[in-house]
C-alpha cells in the first residue's frame, strides 16, 4: 500500500493520482512476483474497492475523498465491490463512471511488460466501455453482452496450469478468439460513430442491431468454451470467479446510468476529438469509410483482415485499430517506399519528411510504409499514426498525440508523450497533415510546431515521419529523407493501373487512348486519378470523362462530399487559403495566376521581364515553391500541375498590370516567329520553340477576352505560320475565325491559312470548303493575287482527291495569273504541283520537265526549300526509272538542305524516298533506319497521307524480306488511310498488293 500523508479532503485529481500509483505498484508487483491470473484480477478489484471507499455524497454533491485511515483498513480487508456498486445512482453517475474509466486507464497504462493477453485486457474493455457510454438507453442487451465477456475471462482464468498444458494451443486459440470478438464489436460500433452525424449516433437502432447480433455470437463462443474446459475441469478458483462477477456487476450498473447531464455540445466535442485521430470525412453510409475501405467492403471483411493481420504479426489488436486502413490501391511509388523502409529498418532514429502538393498521395505513401512487413518486423506494435489536420495549435496536436498513445489527460501532454516514447526500444510515429500548423498565420504557432517536431526528433529510438503540403521541410531537423521538390506525380502506367483497379473496368483497346489522354490532362495527379476512377464506377467510360474534362476541367472531379479527399477543387483551395494567410501571400497568388496561363512553364527570360511589376518576385516564387504550388523544371521554368493550373485560371484572374505586361512580352515573342523556312529558320526556332505552348495558350485567352485587332491578328498569324512548318495546328485560327464575321479583311486570310494546314493534315474536304469561302472574300476585296493562290491550293486538294483534270485546270489558271502579276516564284509552285499530276498519270517525262523548270526558278529566287523539294521529287522519278545513282545524288542533296533548314515534313518525305531506293538496292538495314526517321516525324506532324506512304514503303520492304504477314498488315493499314483521305489510286494499288499476297 502507498503511504498517505495528505489532508482528509483531497482534491479529485490528487485522489486519482494516488489511485493510479496504487494500481501501478500493485499490478507491476504482481507481474514481477509471477502472480497468477487470479492475483492480477484481484489487484484490479482492489482498485475498484478503493475507489468505492473514497466516494462520498454530501448534499447531493458527489466527490472523491481520500481517508488515510480507510487506506490502512484496505490493506487487510477483502475487496468489497458491493461498496463501490452501492454508491451508484443517477446523481453520482458522472464521478463514478469517470472513476471506473480511470481505473481501467490506470490498468491499461501500467501494464508495460505484462504477458500477453493480460496487457490488452483493460485496453480492450476500456474501448468497449467508451463506445457504449452514449447508448445507455439499451442497457439490458449491453449488460448481457458484458456478462458473457466476463464469463469467458473467468473460465480461462480458472483453468489450472496442469489442465491447460495439454491444451495450450487450444486455450490460446480461445483467448485470441475472445479478442477478435471484442475487436469486431468495437470496430462495428466505431464505424457507426464515425460514419453518422453526432445526433444520429444517439439513435440506438444501429447500435441495438450490432449488440443483438454480437450477443448471439458471444453466446455461441461461451458455450464452446464451457463445453471444452468447464466440462473437463473440476477445479475452479471461487474467489477469482466471484471477483470477476463483481467487476462485471460494477460495469453493468455503471453503464445503465443515464447521461442527462452531458450536453449535446460536449458529445459533439467528444466525437470531433475522436475523429481527429484519423477519420476526417463523415459519410452518410457505413460502407463508405475514408481511406482504405472500399464502398463494396463489408464490416465482416474489415474485421477478417484485422484478425488475420493480428495473428500473422502477433500485434495487439486494440493498437492496430488506431491505425487508419491500409490503402487498397497503391501503384507507382516502389522506389520511395523502399527508400523509406530501408531507412527505418537500418537506423533507429530516421527523420523522414514526405512533402508535396495537395492530392499527391503523401498520406497514402506513409500508410503503405507503416503497414510494410519489413517495418512491422522491426518496430512491431509500436507504430503510431496521428493526423493533426484538425488541431488549432500545438497544444491540441499534443493532446491528439497523447490520446493516440493511450495516455491519460495531462497538463503537459507533449512531455507525457515524449516520456512515454522514450521508454520504447523502437517506435515509429507518423504525424500527418502538418500544413495547418506549419503554415499558420500565427508566427508563434509556426515556431511552436517546429519546436514540437525538434523535441520528437530528439528521441533517439523514434523514427519520425511527417507529411505536409509544401516542398520545404521544417527547419531545425537533420532530415534523413526529404526530396527537394517534394513528392512527384505517378507515372502514366501507374495512373492507368490505379484507374482500372478502382473503376473495375476492363482495359478496352477502344478506350485506351481516351484514358491515357484523360490521365495526362490531370498530370496523373493521384487524387484526380482516384476520383475519376470512382466516377467511372458509375458507368462513365473514359471517353465521356474526357469530354467532361474539356467542358468543366477540375469542377466535375469529385465524389460525394466537400472535403479535401472528395474534391480536387477543395484540395487545391486549401493550399491557396494557406498561401493567402502568409506574408507576401498575395504577391505569390498573383504570380501563380500568371503561371496558370503558361502550360509549358514560366521561363527565366519571361520571369526576369516581370520583375519590375512585383515588389519582390523572387520571394513570391520562393513562397509558391514552399507550398508546392509550383515546381522547378529542368530549364528553371516554373511549372504547375494541370488541375491546379485550371483551377487558378477559373477562380484567380491576373491583375490588370500583370496581364498587360504578359501581353507585351508574348506579342514580342510572336513577332520573332519565323514564318517561312529559310536560312534563319533554325536559329529563330530555338528561341520560339520553348514558348510555343505558352504562346498558343495565352493567345487563346486573349481571343476570348479581347475584341479583334490588327495587333492580335499579326500575333496569331505569326504563331500559326510557325506551327505550319513545325507542328501543324489550326487551333488558334479556328478560335479566331469565330470572332471575325465583321472583319472580312482578316477573315479571308484566316480561312485560307486554315485550309493550308488542313491540306497538310489530309483534311481535303474541309480545306476545299474553306478555300472557296476565302476565294469569294478575296474576289469581293479585289485581291487577284490571293484569289489565284486560293486556286493553287484548290489544285493541290483536288490532286490529293484524284480529281486530276479539275486540279490541272485550277493550277494552270493560277499559274497564268501569277505570271500576269509578275509573281514568278508562285508560278513555279504551280509548275511543281503540275509535276505531281503528271507523276500520277505516269507521265514521268513531263513531270521531270515541270520539276526541273520549277527548281531553276527557286534557285534563282533563293528559295532553298522549294529547290530541295523539287530535287526530292526528281529523285523519286529516277528510282522508278531505275537510275539509282542519279536518284541517290538527288535525294542526298535534298536531305542535306532539309536538315540545314530544319524542315521536318520534307525531311520525312525524303527519308521515304531514300528507304524505297535502299530496298531496290537490297540494303534493308539502311531502309529500316530511313523508315524509322520518317515514322517519328509523321507521328509528330499528324500527316495521314505521309503516314500511309510510310506503311506502303514498309510493306514493300517486308515483302522483299519474305515477311509476308507483316507486309500484308502494312499494306492494309496504308489502304485504310488512303481510302479515308480519298486517294483512290494508291488505295487501289494497296488492295492489289494485298490480293497477290493472299493468293500466293
ABEGO torsion letter per residue (X at the ends): XBBBABBABBBAAAAAAAAAAAAAAAAAAAAAAGBBAAAAAAAAAAAAAAAAAABBBBGGBBBBBBBAAAAAAAAABBBBAAAAAAABBAAAAAAAAAAAAAAAAAAAAAABGBBOAAAAAAAAAAAAAAAAAAAAABAAAAAAAAAAAAAAAAAAAABBAAAAAAAAAAAAAAAAAAAAAAAAAAAAAAAAAAABBAAAAABAAAAAAAAAAAAAAAAAAAAAAAAAAAAABABBBAAAAAAAAAAAAAAAAAAABBAAABBAAAAAAAAAAAAAAGBABBBABAABBBGGBBAABBAAAAAAAAAAAAAAAGBBAAAAAABBBBBABBBGAAAAAAAAAAAAAABABBBBBBBEBBGAGAAAAAAAAAABAAAAAAAEABBBBBBAAABABAAAAAAAAAAAAGBBBBABAAAAAAAAAAABABBBBBBBGAAAAAABABAAAAAAAAAAAAAAAABAABBBBBBBBEABBBBGBBBABBBAAEBBBBBAAAAAAAAAAAAGBBBBAAAAAAAAAAAAAAGGBAAAAAAAAAAAAAGBBAAAAAAAAAAAEAAABBBBEABAAABAAAAAAAAAAAAAABBGAAAAAAAAAAAAABAAEBBAAAAAAAAAABABAAAAAAAAAAAGABBBBAAGBBBBBAAAAAAAAAABBBBAAAAAAAAAAAAAAAAABBABBBAAAAAAAAAAAAAAAAAAAAAAAAAAABBBBAAAAAAAAAAAAAAAAABBBAAAAAAAAAAAAABAAAAAAAAAAAAAAAAAAGBAAAAAAAAAAAAAAAAAAGBAAAAAAAAAAAAAAAAAAGBAAAAAAAAAAAAAAAAAAGBAAAAAAAAAAAAAAAAAAGBAAAAAAAAAAAAAAAAAAGBAAAAAAAAAAAAAAAAAAGBAAAAAAAAAAAAAAAAAAGBAAAAAAAAAAAAAAAAAAGBAAAAAAAAAAAAAAAAAAGBAAAAAAAAAAAAAAAAAAGBAAAAAAAAAAAAAAAAAAGBAAAAAAAAAAAAAAAAX
